[in-house]
């Protein structure tokens, strides 16, 4: 059973999240009919602002799973972007699931209604036909503005059909051409105070002639000494130039990474390994 987010969770000020998450919704992604592009672009948009993605969830078009995933997001206090499922066709469940997860009723958002009506008028004008607000398909389109009560609008520069926000969770369309500028708008409008605060640096070296298990005690020691720095190990078995090797490195706040990396290099000398190129990201 999904526990709804409390009103307190939804009313937290927009200045507290420490972690950024991404939720990608849609059977078409999980079936392979469409390749997900949101993960790579989300990472790019965050890194350009000195932020880092903490996790990503992929969910098919199953309302119970969507609701559970969104309930976790709402309760977490994390900054989360949810992409997909906010349309008004039978396979679009995100708006309804967000309301259930938050324990809120659905209602036609007045600003969203105005924007959708404006879009319908634009379309009629482009097609050279009269705008008929009471026509069945136009009335149905207003469902795209039915959001959980109290939601905030996210403007859509592509076609004016908005997304919405609840607390730190921001709901975007699945279409990249819409979602990506909307994600950038949310970051630049609500979270500029977070930019660079959590910036991380990575420093690594190519290690040849050793196994991960052999180097694990050194990795653990580096993490103990230089918290919150984290050690990463990326083994490769068939590199065209280096053959079997490990990219071994540290990542974390710039002020701490330099010392941790120096300790890592010093520790590697005791293992008699060969070192290759060093990388800084």
N, C-alpha and C positions, 0 to 999 in steps of 0.2 A: 504494500500500500504506500502511495506517495504522500509524504508530509508536505503540506503547502508551506511556502515561505511566509514568514510573519510580516505584518505591516512594518515592524521596526526594520526588518531586513531591507525592505523596499525603499525606506526613507533615509537610508544612510547618505551622508553628504558625498558628493562626487570627488572626493579627494583621498580616499583611503585604500584603494586596492593595491596589493603587493604582487599579485600574480595575474597574468593574462591568459585566458583560455579561448579556445575556438570550438564551436559546435557546428558540424556540417551535416545537414539533414537531407535525405533523399535516397530512395531505392535505386535511382539511376546511377548513383555513385557506387553503391555497394554491389550492384550487378555488373558494373563495368561498361554500361551503355555510355556513360560520360566519365571522363577523367576529371578528378578533382583538381582545381587550380587555386582554390582559396587558401590552402595551407601554405604553398610557396609564396603567394602574394601577401598573405597576412604576415608572414615572417619578414618579408621585405619592408612592408609598411611600418612594422614595429621597429625593426633594426634601424631604419632611417631616422627614428626618433629616440634612439638609445634605449629601446625596450626589447624584451625578449619573450617569446611565447613559452608558457609553462606547460601546456598540455593541449591536446586536441581530441575531441570525441566525434566519431562517425555514427550516425543513427539512421536507420531506415524509416520508412513511412508507417511506423507502428505507433499509434497514439500513446499507448501505455509507456513505451520506452522513451518517447520524446518527452512526455510529462515528467518521468523520473529524472531524465537528464537535465531538464530545465529547472526542476526543483532543486537539484544539487547546485546548479549554477547560481540560482537566486539566493540560496542560503549561504553560499561560500563567501560572499563579499568580494570575489574576484571580478576583474574586468573581463567580461566574456562577450564575444561576438557569436551570434547564431546566424548561420546562412542557410536560407532555403525554407520553403513551405509556408510562406506568408501570403500566398495568392488566395484565390477564392474558388478553386476547383476541388472536386471530391478528394483528391490525394494531397491537398494542402491542409495540414493539421496544426501548424506551429502556433497560430494565434490562439486557437482554442486550448491547446496544451499549455501554453504560457499562462493563460487565465486560470486553468485548473491548478497548475503548479504554484501559482501565487495566491490562490484562494480568492480570486477577484472575479466579478461579473464582467461579461463582455458588453461593450457599448460602442456605438458609432461615434468616433472622435470627430468633433466639429471641424477642427482644422483639416483633418484628413479628408472629411467629406468635401470641404471646399476645394481642396487640391484635386481630388478625383473628379469632381464636377468640372473643374477648369480643364483637366486633361481631356475629358470627354468632349467638351466644347471645341478644344483645339483639334481633336481628331475629326469631328464633324466638319469643321471649317476646312481642314486639309483635304477631306474627301468631297467637298462641295455639296454637302447635304445638310439638312436642318438638324439641329440638336433637339432630341426628344428625351427630356429628362425622365419621363414616366414609362419609356419603352422598357420591356422586361429585362433585356440584356444590360441596359444602363442602370436599372435599379439593382440588378445583381452585382454589378461592378462596385457598388458602394460597400459590399461586404469586405473589400480589401482595406477599408478604413475602420472595420470593427475590431477594436483592440481591447485588451484588459483595461478596466476602468482606472483612470489616473496615469495612463501611459503618456510618454512624451514623444513628440514627432521627431523623426530623422528625415530630413529633406532628401529627395531623390532628384539629382540634376538631370537624369536621363529622360524620365517621362513623368515626373511630378508625383507618382504614386509612392507615398512615404513608407518608411519603416517606422519602428517604434522602439522605445527604451523603457525598461522597468529597472529602477535602481541602476546597478552597474552592468546589467545584461542588455545587449543591444541587438535587435532583430532586423536582419537585412534580407533582401531577396537572394535567390540562388544565382541569378544572372551576374556574372563577373562585371559586366559593363555598368551595372547599377551598384552592386555590393561594394566594389573597391573604393570609388569616390565617397560613398556613404561612410565606410569604415574610416577613411582618412578624415572626413568631416567630424565624426565623433571624437577621434583622438585629438584633433587640433582645436576643437571647440570646448571639450569638457576635461581633457587631461594634459594640457601643455605643462602643468606643474610637475608631472611625472617624467617628462622627457629628460633623458640622461641620468635621472636619479639612480636607476638600476642598470646603468650601462655596464657591460661586461667586456673583458678582453680575454682572448685566448692566445696562449703561447704553447707551441708544441715542437717536438723534434722527432725525426724518423729514427727508430731504433732497430738495428739489425743484429741477429745473432742471439736473441733471447725469446723467452716465452712469457705470456702474460702472468701465468701462475708464479713464475720466478720473481717478477717485478711487483707483485701485489703487496708484499709488506712495505715496500718503499711508497707505493701509492697511498696506502692507509696512513703511513706516518706523515706524509705531506698534508693530507686532509686534517689530521689531528693538530698539526703545528700551525696551519694557516687557515683555519676556519674564518670565513665561509667559502674559501676557494674549494673547487671540486676538481678532481683528477679525471681525465678521460683517456680511454685506451681504444684505439681503432685498429684492429689487426687486419692484415691483408696477406693472402696466400699466393697471389699470382700477379703481382705488379710487374709490368714489363721491364722496369729499370732496377728495382730493388728486390724483386722476388718476395719471399716471405719476410714481412717486417711488421712493425707496430708504429703507428703514429701515437705518441704518448705526450700528453700535455696537461695544462692546468687552465682553468677558466674561472673568472670571478671579477671582483672590483679591481680597477687598474692599480690602486694603491697597494694591494696585497699580492697581485699576480706576479709582479717582478721578483719579489723575495721568494715566493713559492717556486717559481720557475728556476731560479738560481739554485735552490735547494734540490730540486729535481735533477738538474744536470749534475750537481755534485754527487748526488746519490747514485746516479747511473755509472759513474766512474768505477765504483766498487765491483760492478758486475762484468767489467771487461768487454762491454758491448761496443759495436761500431755505431757511430751516430752519423746520420745523413742530414738533409736540409732541415732548417728550422722555419717555422711558420708563425706569423702574427696576424690575428684577425681582430 
